Amino acid sequence: MGTFTPFPNTTYQIQPSSTVWVAAGQKLEDGAFIKVEELSNTMAIDFNIRGRNRVKILHDENNRFVFMME
């Protein structure tokens, strides 16, 4: 997996994979290749399963990810 640093209130178009992994924790270098299974706080967003091509998630104060309704 490749990495990048997202910014709040910003829209990204990520292609071609239909599954995107979101992770929280120690800062990774942009462009670093990682193994998702080695990270402790991750969420897979599979756009094929969700049936939508836009999602909003909240990273809350308890270090959890929550899907937000649009």
PDB file of N, CA, C and O in Angstrom, chain B, residues numbered from 101:
ATOM      1  N   MET B 101       0.827  -1.172   0.000  1.00  0.00           N
ATOM      2  CA  MET B 101       0.000   0.000   0.000  1.00  0.00           C
ATOM      3  C   MET B 101       0.875   1.240   0.000  1.00  0.00           C
ATOM      4  O   MET B 101       1.904   1.277   0.674  1.00  0.00           O
ATOM      5  N   GLY B 102       0.484   2.224  -0.729  1.00  0.00           N
ATOM      6  CA  GLY B 102       1.161   3.520  -0.703  1.00  0.00           C
ATOM      7  C   GLY B 102       0.434   4.449   0.258  1.00  0.00           C
ATOM      8  O   GLY B 102      -0.727   4.207   0.586  1.00  0.00           O
ATOM      9  N   THR B 103       1.081   5.483   0.702  1.00  0.00           N
ATOM     10  CA  THR B 103       0.490   6.394   1.684  1.00  0.00           C
ATOM     11  C   THR B 103       0.493   7.840   1.199  1.00  0.00           C
ATOM     12  O   THR B 103       1.290   8.224   0.344  1.00  0.00           O
ATOM     13  N   PHE B 104      -0.420   8.634   1.767  1.00  0.00           N
ATOM     14  CA  PHE B 104      -0.398  10.081   1.611  1.00  0.00           C
ATOM     15  C   PHE B 104      -1.078  10.671   2.840  1.00  0.00           C
ATOM     16  O   PHE B 104      -1.806   9.970   3.543  1.00  0.00           O
ATOM     17  N   THR B 105      -0.848  11.938   3.099  1.00  0.00           N
ATOM     18  CA  THR B 105      -1.438  12.611   4.253  1.00  0.00           C
ATOM     19  C   THR B 105      -2.667  13.386   3.810  1.00  0.00           C
ATOM     20  O   THR B 105      -2.547  14.345   3.048  1.00  0.00           O
ATOM     21  N   PRO B 106      -3.867  12.983   4.279  1.00  0.00           N
ATOM     22  CA  PRO B 106      -5.071  13.723   3.929  1.00  0.00           C
ATOM     23  C   PRO B 106      -5.223  14.968   4.801  1.00  0.00           C
ATOM     24  O   PRO B 106      -4.736  15.012   5.931  1.00  0.00           O
ATOM     25  N   PHE B 107      -5.897  15.965   4.264  1.00  0.00           N
ATOM     26  CA  PHE B 107      -6.165  17.193   5.000  1.00  0.00           C
ATOM     27  C   PHE B 107      -7.657  17.301   5.272  1.00  0.00           C
ATOM     28  O   PHE B 107      -8.459  16.838   4.461  1.00  0.00           O
ATOM     29  N   PRO B 108      -8.055  17.905   6.401  1.00  0.00           N
ATOM     30  CA  PRO B 108      -9.481  18.047   6.738  1.00  0.00           C
ATOM     31  C   PRO B 108     -10.237  18.830   5.672  1.00  0.00           C
ATOM     32  O   PRO B 108      -9.697  19.727   5.025  1.00  0.00           O
ATOM     33  N   ASN B 109     -11.503  18.459   5.511  1.00  0.00           N
ATOM     34  CA  ASN B 109     -12.418  19.162   4.596  1.00  0.00           C
ATOM     35  C   ASN B 109     -11.891  19.232   3.168  1.00  0.00           C
ATOM     36  O   ASN B 109     -12.096  20.225   2.469  1.00  0.00           O
ATOM     37  N   THR B 110     -11.216  18.179   2.743  1.00  0.00           N
ATOM     38  CA  THR B 110     -10.644  18.119   1.401  1.00  0.00           C
ATOM     39  C   THR B 110     -11.183  16.882   0.695  1.00  0.00           C
ATOM     40  O   THR B 110     -11.321  15.827   1.315  1.00  0.00           O
ATOM     41  N   THR B 111     -11.486  16.998  -0.580  1.00  0.00           N
ATOM     42  CA  THR B 111     -11.982  15.880  -1.378  1.00  0.00           C
ATOM     43  C   THR B 111     -10.832  15.286  -2.164  1.00  0.00           C
ATOM     44  O   THR B 111     -10.030  16.014  -2.748  1.00  0.00           O
ATOM     45  N   TYR B 112     -10.748  13.950  -2.181  1.00  0.00           N
ATOM     46  CA  TYR B 112      -9.706  13.244  -2.929  1.00  0.00           C
ATOM     47  C   TYR B 112     -10.346  12.281  -3.905  1.00  0.00           C
ATOM     48  O   TYR B 112     -11.396  11.705  -3.618  1.00  0.00           O
ATOM     49  N   GLN B 113      -9.726  12.104  -5.050  1.00  0.00           N
ATOM     50  CA  GLN B 113     -10.139  11.087  -6.011  1.00  0.00           C
ATOM     51  C   GLN B 113      -9.009  10.071  -6.071  1.00  0.00           C
ATOM     52  O   GLN B 113      -7.913  10.368  -6.545  1.00  0.00           O
ATOM     53  N   ILE B 114      -9.294   8.861  -5.580  1.00  0.00           N
ATOM     54  CA  ILE B 114      -8.267   7.824  -5.476  1.00  0.00           C
ATOM     55  C   ILE B 114      -8.657   6.689  -6.419  1.00  0.00           C
ATOM     56  O   ILE B 114      -9.744   6.122  -6.298  1.00  0.00           O
ATOM     57  N   GLN B 115      -7.777   6.361  -7.350  1.00  0.00           N
ATOM     58  CA  GLN B 115      -8.054   5.315  -8.326  1.00  0.00           C
ATOM     59  C   GLN B 115      -6.822   4.449  -8.488  1.00  0.00           C
ATOM     60  O   GLN B 115      -5.741   4.927  -8.145  1.00  0.00           O
ATOM     61  N   PRO B 116      -6.880   3.252  -8.966  1.00  0.00           N
ATOM     62  CA  PRO B 116      -8.021   2.535  -9.522  1.00  0.00           C
ATOM     63  C   PRO B 116      -8.680   1.567  -8.539  1.00  0.00           C
ATOM     64  O   PRO B 116      -9.726   1.006  -8.865  1.00  0.00           O
ATOM     65  N   SER B 117      -8.115   1.348  -7.350  1.00  0.00           N
ATOM     66  CA  SER B 117      -8.642   0.358  -6.414  1.00  0.00           C
ATOM     67  C   SER B 117     -10.014   0.757  -5.889  1.00  0.00           C
ATOM     68  O   SER B 117     -10.279   1.936  -5.654  1.00  0.00           O
ATOM     69  N   SER B 118     -10.893  -0.244  -5.707  1.00  0.00           N
ATOM     70  CA  SER B 118     -12.210   0.039  -5.145  1.00  0.00           C
ATOM     71  C   SER B 118     -12.189  -0.024  -3.623  1.00  0.00           C
ATOM     72  O   SER B 118     -13.172   0.347  -2.980  1.00  0.00           O
ATOM     73  N   THR B 119     -11.079  -0.489  -3.030  1.00  0.00           N
ATOM     74  CA  THR B 119     -10.937  -0.534  -1.573  1.00  0.00           C
ATOM     75  C   THR B 119      -9.798   0.374  -1.141  1.00  0.00           C
ATOM     76  O   THR B 119      -8.679   0.277  -1.644  1.00  0.00           O
ATOM     77  N   VAL B 120     -10.104   1.255  -0.200  1.00  0.00           N
ATOM     78  CA  VAL B 120      -9.128   2.189   0.347  1.00  0.00           C
ATOM     79  C   VAL B 120      -9.020   1.909   1.837  1.00  0.00           C
ATOM     80  O   VAL B 120     -10.035   1.722   2.508  1.00  0.00           O
ATOM     81  N   TRP B 121      -7.799   1.879   2.361  1.00  0.00           N
ATOM     82  CA  TRP B 121      -7.580   1.683   3.789  1.00  0.00           C
ATOM     83  C   TRP B 121      -7.265   3.022   4.431  1.00  0.00           C
ATOM     84  O   TRP B 121      -6.435   3.781   3.930  1.00  0.00           O
ATOM     85  N   VAL B 122      -7.937   3.311   5.555  1.00  0.00           N
ATOM     86  CA  VAL B 122      -7.688   4.512   6.338  1.00  0.00           C
ATOM     87  C   VAL B 122      -7.039   4.048   7.640  1.00  0.00           C
ATOM     88  O   VAL B 122      -7.489   3.076   8.245  1.00  0.00           O
ATOM     89  N   ALA B 123      -5.981   4.741   8.074  1.00  0.00           N
ATOM     90  CA  ALA B 123      -5.268   4.339   9.289  1.00  0.00           C
ATOM     91  C   ALA B 123      -4.977   5.561  10.155  1.00  0.00           C
ATOM     92  O   ALA B 123      -4.791   6.669   9.653  1.00  0.00           O
ATOM     93  N   ALA B 124      -4.942   5.336  11.456  1.00  0.00           N
ATOM     94  CA  ALA B 124      -4.547   6.376  12.411  1.00  0.00           C
ATOM     95  C   ALA B 124      -3.450   5.798  13.291  1.00  0.00           C
ATOM     96  O   ALA B 124      -3.423   4.600  13.574  1.00  0.00           O
ATOM     97  N   GLY B 125      -2.568   6.652  13.707  1.00  0.00           N
ATOM     98  CA  GLY B 125      -1.475   6.206  14.554  1.00  0.00           C
ATOM     99  C   GLY B 125      -0.238   7.020  14.265  1.00  0.00           C
ATOM    100  O   GLY B 125      -0.310   8.213  13.971  1.00  0.00           O
ATOM    101  N   GLN B 126       0.898   6.354  14.353  1.00  0.00           N
ATOM    102  CA  GLN B 126       2.140   7.073  14.125  1.00  0.00           C
ATOM    103  C   GLN B 126       2.192   7.620  12.706  1.00  0.00           C
ATOM    104  O   GLN B 126       1.662   7.013  11.776  1.00  0.00           O
ATOM    105  N   LYS B 127       2.827   8.754  12.553  1.00  0.00           N
ATOM    106  CA  LYS B 127       2.962   9.413  11.250  1.00  0.00           C
ATOM    107  C   LYS B 127       3.821   8.573  10.331  1.00  0.00           C
ATOM    108  O   LYS B 127       4.911   8.140  10.705  1.00  0.00           O
ATOM    109  N   LEU B 128       3.330   8.346   9.134  1.00  0.00           N
ATOM    110  CA  LEU B 128       4.085   7.638   8.109  1.00  0.00           C
ATOM    111  C   LEU B 128       4.543   8.649   7.078  1.00  0.00           C
ATOM    112  O   LEU B 128       3.892   9.674   6.877  1.00  0.00           O
ATOM    113  N   GLU B 129       5.626   8.375   6.444  1.00  0.00           N
ATOM    114  CA  GLU B 129       6.138   9.254   5.403  1.00  0.00           C
ATOM    115  C   GLU B 129       5.271   9.132   4.162  1.00  0.00           C
ATOM    116  O   GLU B 129       4.937   8.019   3.756  1.00  0.00           O
ATOM    117  N   ASP B 130       4.896  10.263   3.546  1.00  0.00           N
ATOM    118  CA  ASP B 130       4.121  10.212   2.317  1.00  0.00           C
ATOM    119  C   ASP B 130       4.857   9.369   1.285  1.00  0.00           C
ATOM    120  O   ASP B 130       6.066   9.511   1.100  1.00  0.00           O
ATOM    121  N   GLY B 131       4.116   8.488   0.614  1.00  0.00           N
ATOM    122  CA  GLY B 131       4.702   7.633  -0.406  1.00  0.00           C
ATOM    123  C   GLY B 131       5.289   6.345   0.133  1.00  0.00           C
ATOM    124  O   GLY B 131       5.735   5.501  -0.645  1.00  0.00           O
ATOM    125  N   ALA B 132       5.299   6.171   1.463  1.00  0.00           N
ATOM    126  CA  ALA B 132       5.851   4.947   2.056  1.00  0.00           C
ATOM    127  C   ALA B 132       4.962   3.753   1.710  1.00  0.00           C
ATOM    128  O   ALA B 132       3.745   3.895   1.585  1.00  0.00           O
ATOM    129  N   PHE B 133       5.561   2.600   1.557  1.00  0.00           N
ATOM    130  CA  PHE B 133       4.803   1.372   1.341  1.00  0.00           C
ATOM    131  C   PHE B 133       4.677   0.666   2.676  1.00  0.00           C
ATOM    132  O   PHE B 133       5.657   0.492   3.400  1.00  0.00           O
ATOM    133  N   ILE B 134       3.438   0.255   2.993  1.00  0.00           N
ATOM    134  CA  ILE B 134       3.174  -0.346   4.302  1.00  0.00           C
ATOM    135  C   ILE B 134       2.401  -1.647   4.151  1.00  0.00           C
ATOM    136  O   ILE B 134       1.859  -1.939   3.085  1.00  0.00           O
ATOM    137  N   LYS B 135       2.355  -2.424   5.224  1.00  0.00           N
ATOM    138  CA  LYS B 135       1.519  -3.620   5.308  1.00  0.00           C
ATOM    139  C   LYS B 135       0.383  -3.279   6.264  1.00  0.00           C
ATOM    140  O   LYS B 135       0.611  -3.072   7.456  1.00  0.00           O
ATOM    141  N   VAL B 136      -0.833  -3.222   5.744  1.00  0.00           N
ATOM    142  CA  VAL B 136      -1.987  -2.819   6.540  1.00  0.00           C
ATOM    143  C   VAL B 136      -2.139  -3.692   7.780  1.00  0.00           C
ATOM    144  O   VAL B 136      -2.499  -3.195   8.847  1.00  0.00           O
ATOM    145  N   GLU B 137      -1.869  -4.981   7.649  1.00  0.00           N
ATOM    146  CA  GLU B 137      -2.048  -5.901   8.782  1.00  0.00           C
ATOM    147  C   GLU B 137      -1.094  -5.599   9.937  1.00  0.00           C
ATOM    148  O   GLU B 137      -1.289  -6.116  11.037  1.00  0.00           O
ATOM    149  N   GLU B 138      -0.071  -4.778   9.714  1.00  0.00           N
ATOM    150  CA  GLU B 138       0.862  -4.420  10.788  1.00  0.00           C
ATOM    151  C   GLU B 138       0.450  -3.147  11.533  1.00  0.00           C
ATOM    152  O   GLU B 138       1.090  -2.768  12.514  1.00  0.00           O
ATOM    153  N   LEU B 139      -0.613  -2.490  11.070  1.00  0.00           N
ATOM    154  CA  LEU B 139      -1.109  -1.283  11.728  1.00  0.00           C
ATOM    155  C   LEU B 139      -2.224  -1.665  12.695  1.00  0.00           C
ATOM    156  O   LEU B 139      -2.944  -2.636  12.465  1.00  0.00           O
ATOM    157  N   SER B 140      -2.367  -0.899  13.783  1.00  0.00           N
ATOM    158  CA  SER B 140      -3.341  -1.281  14.809  1.00  0.00           C
ATOM    159  C   SER B 140      -4.722  -0.655  14.631  1.00  0.00           C
ATOM    160  O   SER B 140      -5.708  -1.265  15.044  1.00  0.00           O
ATOM    161  N   ASN B 141      -4.837   0.513  14.045  1.00  0.00           N
ATOM    162  CA  ASN B 141      -6.132   1.176  13.919  1.00  0.00           C
ATOM    163  C   ASN B 141      -6.407   1.489  12.458  1.00  0.00           C
ATOM    164  O   ASN B 141      -5.975   2.519  11.940  1.00  0.00           O
ATOM    165  N   THR B 142      -7.133   0.589  11.797  1.00  0.00           N
ATOM    166  CA  THR B 142      -7.414   0.764  10.370  1.00  0.00           C
ATOM    167  C   THR B 142      -8.895   0.541  10.077  1.00  0.00           C
ATOM    168  O   THR B 142      -9.614  -0.075  10.863  1.00  0.00           O
ATOM    169  N   MET B 143      -9.329   1.047   8.943  1.00  0.00           N
ATOM    170  CA  MET B 143     -10.681   0.795   8.447  1.00  0.00           C
ATOM    171  C   MET B 143     -10.596   0.637   6.940  1.00  0.00           C
ATOM    172  O   MET B 143     -10.019   1.477   6.251  1.00  0.00           O
ATOM    173  N   ALA B 144     -11.177  -0.450   6.430  1.00  0.00           N
ATOM    174  CA  ALA B 144     -11.247  -0.656   4.985  1.00  0.00           C
ATOM    175  C   ALA B 144     -12.537  -0.035   4.479  1.00  0.00           C
ATOM    176  O   ALA B 144     -13.603  -0.253   5.055  1.00  0.00           O
ATOM    177  N   ILE B 145     -12.444   0.732   3.411  1.00  0.00           N
ATOM    178  CA  ILE B 145     -13.622   1.297   2.767  1.00  0.00           C
ATOM    179  C   ILE B 145     -13.703   0.661   1.384  1.00  0.00           C
ATOM    180  O   ILE B 145     -12.946   1.011   0.479  1.00  0.00           O
ATOM    181  N   ASP B 146     -14.634  -0.280   1.236  1.00  0.00           N
ATOM    182  CA  ASP B 146     -14.825  -0.979  -0.036  1.00  0.00           C
ATOM    183  C   ASP B 146     -16.000  -0.325  -0.759  1.00  0.00           C
ATOM    184  O   ASP B 146     -17.158  -0.518  -0.386  1.00  0.00           O
ATOM    185  N   PHE B 147     -15.691   0.442  -1.786  1.00  0.00           N
ATOM    186  CA  PHE B 147     -16.723   1.188  -2.492  1.00  0.00           C
ATOM    187  C   PHE B 147     -17.679   0.269  -3.249  1.00  0.00           C
ATOM    188  O   PHE B 147     -18.825   0.653  -3.481  1.00  0.00           O
ATOM    189  N   ASN B 148     -17.249  -0.927  -3.642  1.00  0.00           N
ATOM    190  CA  ASN B 148     -18.153  -1.874  -4.296  1.00  0.00           C
ATOM    191  C   ASN B 148     -19.232  -2.340  -3.327  1.00  0.00           C
ATOM    192  O   ASN B 148     -20.401  -2.424  -3.702  1.00  0.00           O
ATOM    193  N   ILE B 149     -18.860  -2.645  -2.087  1.00  0.00           N
ATOM    194  CA  ILE B 149     -19.826  -3.099  -1.083  1.00  0.00           C
ATOM    195  C   ILE B 149     -20.751  -1.962  -0.667  1.00  0.00           C
ATOM    196  O   ILE B 149     -21.954  -2.168  -0.507  1.00  0.00           O
ATOM    197  N   ARG B 150     -20.198  -0.767  -0.492  1.00  0.00           N
ATOM    198  CA  ARG B 150     -21.005   0.377  -0.040  1.00  0.00           C
ATOM    199  C   ARG B 150     -21.980   0.852  -1.120  1.00  0.00           C
ATOM    200  O   ARG B 150     -22.991   1.480  -0.804  1.00  0.00           O
ATOM    201  N   GLY B 151     -21.687   0.558  -2.392  1.00  0.00           N
ATOM    202  CA  GLY B 151     -22.591   0.947  -3.467  1.00  0.00           C
ATOM    203  C   GLY B 151     -22.590   2.440  -3.758  1.00  0.00           C
ATOM    204  O   GLY B 151     -23.491   2.938  -4.432  1.00  0.00           O
ATOM    205  N   ARG B 152     -21.607   3.148  -3.267  1.00  0.00           N
ATOM    206  CA  ARG B 152     -21.486   4.590  -3.499  1.00  0.00           C
ATOM    207  C   ARG B 152     -20.040   4.894  -3.833  1.00  0.00           C
ATOM    208  O   ARG B 152     -19.140   4.122  -3.500  1.00  0.00           O
ATOM    209  N   ASN B 153     -19.821   6.021  -4.492  1.00  0.00           N
ATOM    210  CA  ASN B 153     -18.440   6.390  -4.786  1.00  0.00           C
ATOM    211  C   ASN B 153     -17.978   7.577  -3.947  1.00  0.00           C
ATOM    212  O   ASN B 153     -16.922   8.153  -4.207  1.00  0.00           O
ATOM    213  N   ARG B 154     -18.787   7.947  -2.923  1.00  0.00           N
ATOM    214  CA  ARG B 154     -18.396   9.002  -1.978  1.00  0.00           C
ATOM    215  C   ARG B 154     -18.727   8.538  -0.569  1.00  0.00           C
ATOM    216  O   ARG B 154     -19.805   7.997  -0.326  1.00  0.00           O
ATOM    217  N   VAL B 155     -17.808   8.747   0.354  1.00  0.00           N
ATOM    218  CA  VAL B 155     -18.067   8.452   1.764  1.00  0.00           C
ATOM    219  C   VAL B 155     -17.475   9.557   2.623  1.00  0.00           C
ATOM    220  O   VAL B 155     -16.543  10.248   2.212  1.00  0.00           O
ATOM    221  N   LYS B 156     -18.030   9.718   3.826  1.00  0.00           N
ATOM    222  CA  LYS B 156     -17.459  10.602   4.830  1.00  0.00           C
ATOM    223  C   LYS B 156     -17.209   9.752   6.068  1.00  0.00           C
ATOM    224  O   LYS B 156     -18.073   8.986   6.493  1.00  0.00           O
ATOM    225  N   ILE B 157     -16.025   9.894   6.639  1.00  0.00           N
ATOM    226  CA  ILE B 157     -15.735   9.203   7.886  1.00  0.00           C
ATOM    227  C   ILE B 157     -15.234  10.215   8.908  1.00  0.00           C
ATOM    228  O   ILE B 157     -14.634  11.233   8.564  1.00  0.00           O
ATOM    229  N   LEU B 158     -15.497   9.906  10.167  1.00  0.00           N
ATOM    230  CA  LEU B 158     -15.047  10.731  11.272  1.00  0.00           C
ATOM    231  C   LEU B 158     -14.024   9.941  12.070  1.00  0.00           C
ATOM    232  O   LEU B 158     -14.268   8.790  12.433  1.00  0.00           O
ATOM    233  N   HIS B 159     -12.889  10.550  12.343  1.00  0.00           N
ATOM    234  CA  HIS B 159     -11.891   9.971  13.244  1.00  0.00           C
ATOM    235  C   HIS B 159     -12.141  10.638  14.586  1.00  0.00           C
ATOM    236  O   HIS B 159     -11.783  11.801  14.771  1.00  0.00           O
ATOM    237  N   ASP B 160     -12.759   9.913  15.539  1.00  0.00           N
ATOM    238  CA  ASP B 160     -13.224  10.544  16.768  1.00  0.00           C
ATOM    239  C   ASP B 160     -12.148  10.611  17.855  1.00  0.00           C
ATOM    240  O   ASP B 160     -11.028  10.132  17.678  1.00  0.00           O
ATOM    241  N   GLU B 161     -12.521  11.217  18.976  1.00  0.00           N
ATOM    242  CA  GLU B 161     -11.581  11.430  20.081  1.00  0.00           C
ATOM    243  C   GLU B 161     -11.141  10.130  20.756  1.00  0.00           C
ATOM    244  O   GLU B 161     -10.169  10.124  21.512  1.00  0.00           O
ATOM    245  N   ASN B 162     -11.853   9.028  20.488  1.00  0.00           N
ATOM    246  CA  ASN B 162     -11.465   7.725  21.032  1.00  0.00           C
ATOM    247  C   ASN B 162     -10.631   6.916  20.043  1.00  0.00           C
ATOM    248  O   ASN B 162     -10.435   5.714  20.222  1.00  0.00           O
ATOM    249  N   ASN B 163     -10.140   7.586  18.995  1.00  0.00           N
ATOM    250  CA  ASN B 163      -9.281   6.982  17.973  1.00  0.00           C
ATOM    251  C   ASN B 163     -10.011   5.903  17.169  1.00  0.00           C
ATOM    252  O   ASN B 163      -9.407   4.923  16.735  1.00  0.00           O
ATOM    253  N   ARG B 164     -11.331   6.101  16.977  1.00  0.00           N
ATOM    254  CA  ARG B 164     -12.136   5.181  16.179  1.00  0.00           C
ATOM    255  C   ARG B 164     -12.573   5.880  14.902  1.00  0.00           C
ATOM    256  O   ARG B 164     -12.628   7.109  14.840  1.00  0.00           O
ATOM    257  N   PHE B 165     -12.884   5.087  13.887  1.00  0.00           N
ATOM    258  CA  PHE B 165     -13.440   5.606  12.647  1.00  0.00           C
ATOM    259  C   PHE B 165     -14.934   5.309  12.608  1.00  0.00           C
ATOM    260  O   PHE B 165     -15.358   4.205  12.949  1.00  0.00           O
ATOM    261  N   VAL B 166     -15.734   6.293  12.192  1.00  0.00           N
ATOM    262  CA  VAL B 166     -17.172   6.142  12.114  1.00  0.00           C
ATOM    263  C   VAL B 166     -17.631   6.686  10.757  1.00  0.00           C
ATOM    264  O   VAL B 166     -17.241   7.786  10.363  1.00  0.00           O
ATOM    265  N   PHE B 167     -18.461   5.913  10.043  1.00  0.00           N
ATOM    266  CA  PHE B 167     -19.039   6.406   8.791  1.00  0.00           C
ATOM    267  C   PHE B 167     -20.066   7.472   9.104  1.00  0.00           C
ATOM    268  O   PHE B 167     -20.873   7.310  10.020  1.00  0.00           O
ATOM    269  N   MET B 168     -20.047   8.563   8.350  1.00  0.00           N
ATOM    270  CA  MET B 168     -20.994   9.653   8.518  1.00  0.00           C
ATOM    271  C   MET B 168     -22.008   9.594   7.378  1.00  0.00           C
ATOM    272  O   MET B 168     -21.667   9.216   6.257  1.00  0.00           O
ATOM    273  N   MET B 169     -23.245   9.964   7.664  1.00  0.00           N
ATOM    274  CA  MET B 169     -24.274  10.012   6.634  1.00  0.00           C
ATOM    275  C   MET B 169     -24.115  11.297   5.828  1.00  0.00           C
ATOM    276  O   MET B 169     -23.799  12.348   6.385  1.00  0.00           O
ATOM    277  N   GLU B 170     -24.331  11.214   4.532  1.00  0.00           N
ATOM    278  CA  GLU B 170     -24.271  12.416   3.682  1.00  0.00           C
ATOM    279  C   GLU B 170     -25.656  12.929   3.426  1.00  0.00           C
ATOM    280  O   GLU B 170     -25.824  13.932   2.734  1.00  0.00           O
TER     281      GLU B 170
END
